[in-house]
Amino acid sequence: AGALFSMGTDFHLRPSVLVTYAENLRPQAEASALVFIKEVFGIGMNVRSYGELAGMAQFNFGGFGLGYSYQFNPGSEPLDRRINNTTHEIGLRYRFGGAMGLL
């Protein structure tokens, strides 16, 4: 679930919450927030219930969006295990139809 809040004329906040469940796995919850500048560039953070963190960035142009996320675990595991569990994610979004916006 997510929402979009205006923080003046040039800034918007987009928080979201997600709970996932898969058979034979523990449920997982995550929360994220992105702050957008002029609806073009967004930067934010994501935190998951098992301690993983992610830095996120998104760039919007026309009906397209390009996003990047770097996920890592700052926990107490040995450094080599934490480094092996990092991810880089790139996302591409296209919005069909006439509706434009951040959601």
N, C-alpha and C positions, 0 to 999 in steps of 0.2 A: 504494500500500500504506500502511496506517495502523495505529495501535495506540492503546491507551488505558492510561495509567499513573496509578495513584493516588499522590498526594503528600500523604498525610494524610487526614483525614476530610472536609475541605471543598474540597480542590483536586485537579484531574485535569489531566494533560498529554496532549494528542492530537497527536503528530507524524505527518506523512505525507510520502510521496515519490511523484512522478508523472513518468514519462518518456513523451513523445508523439512520434509520427512521422507525417508526412503526405507523400505522394508529392510530389516536387519541392521539398521544404522540408528544412531541417536539423532533426535531432532536437532536442528541447528537454526539459530537465529542470527540475523545480521541487521545492522543499522548503518545508514550512510547519509551524508549530507553534501550537497554541492552548492557553491555560491557562484552565480552567473553574473558576469559583467556585460551589460548592454545586450543580453541574450545571445552573445556571440562566444564568449569564452567562460568556461566553468572549471573550478578547481575545488577538490574536496577530499573527504576521507571516508573509509568504510571500516567497520569493526565487526568481527564475528564472535560468536559465543565461545569458541574454543581458543581465543586469543590472537587470531590472525588479524593483521591490519593491512590496509591498502591505501595508497595514495592514488587519486584519480584526477584526470583532466579531460575536458571535452571542448571541442571546437565546432561551432555550428555555422554553416554557410548555405543559404537557400534552403532547400528541403533536405540537405545532407547534414550528417553529424559524424565526426570522427572522434573516437575516444581512446584513451590509454589508461591502463591501470597496472600498478606494480604492487603485488601482494607479498607479504613476508610475515614471519612469526618472530616477534621479539622476545619470546619466552626463554626459559632457562635451559633448553636443550643445548647440546654441544654445537659450536659454531658451524661445523661442517654439515650437520643435519639441517640447521636453519637455512643455510645457503642453498642446499639442495631442494628445499621446499618453497623457494620463491618462484613467483610466476610473473610474466609480462603478458598482458592481454591487450589486444587492439580490437576495437569494434567500429564497424561502419554502419550507419543508420540512414535510411531513406524514408521520408514520410510521403505516402501516397495520398492524393486528394488535396483539397484546398486548405485544410487546417494546418497552420504553422504554429510553432511555439516550442516551449521547453518540455512539455509533458508528452 
